């Protein structure tokens, strides 16, 4: 079973050539460890994208893509 949540983008910055860090704000209660995957769904886009969790806190989620 999976949980759907809505996150707010706090930061989206380039950290290397073709590599970005995105920090999201939202409920991270179901994130249990870095390396876990989350599926990103953007309205208007057909496919979801699984992205590995880099880091998380009680209220933020950090992804590198």
C-alpha positions as CSV (number, residue, x, y, z in Angstrom):
1,X,0.0,0.0,0.0
2,X,1.3,3.5,-0.7
3,X,0.4,6.9,0.6
4,X,-0.1,10.0,-1.5
5,X,1.1,13.3,-0.1
6,X,1.4,16.8,-1.5
7,X,4.8,18.5,-1.0
8,X,5.9,22.1,-1.5
9,X,9.3,22.7,-3.3
10,X,11.5,24.7,-0.9
11,X,14.6,24.5,-3.0
12,X,15.7,23.2,-6.4
13,X,19.3,24.0,-7.2
14,X,22.0,22.8,-9.5
15,X,24.8,21.2,-7.5
16,X,26.9,19.8,-10.4
17,X,26.7,19.5,-14.2
18,X,23.3,18.0,-14.9
19,X,22.7,17.2,-11.2
20,X,20.1,19.0,-9.0
21,X,19.1,18.9,-5.3
22,X,15.5,19.4,-4.5
23,X,14.2,20.0,-1.0
24,X,10.5,19.4,-0.4
25,X,8.4,20.3,2.6
26,X,5.6,18.0,3.7
27,X,4.7,14.9,5.8
28,X,7.7,12.5,6.0
29,X,6.2,10.1,8.5
30,X,6.4,7.2,6.0
31,X,10.0,7.8,5.1
32,X,12.1,5.4,7.1
33,X,15.6,5.7,5.6
34,X,17.7,7.3,2.9
35,X,17.8,5.2,-0.2
36,X,14.0,4.6,-0.1
37,X,12.2,5.5,-3.3
38,X,9.4,8.0,-3.7
39,X,7.3,8.4,-6.8
40,X,7.0,11.9,-8.1
41,X,3.8,12.8,-9.9
42,X,3.4,16.1,-11.7
43,X,0.1,17.2,-13.0
44,X,0.0,17.1,-16.8
45,X,2.8,14.5,-17.0
46,X,1.9,10.9,-18.1
47,X,4.6,8.9,-16.2
48,X,5.6,9.0,-12.5
49,X,9.3,9.1,-11.7
50,X,10.8,7.0,-8.9
51,X,13.6,8.9,-7.1
52,X,15.7,7.8,-4.2
53,X,15.6,9.7,-1.0
54,X,18.9,11.4,-0.2
55,X,18.0,12.7,3.3
56,X,14.9,13.6,5.3
57,X,13.8,15.3,8.5
58,X,10.5,15.5,10.3
59,X,9.2,18.0,7.8
60,X,11.5,17.9,4.8
61,X,12.6,15.5,2.1
62,X,15.8,15.9,0.0
63,X,16.1,14.3,-3.4
64,X,19.1,14.5,-5.8
65,X,18.4,13.9,-9.5
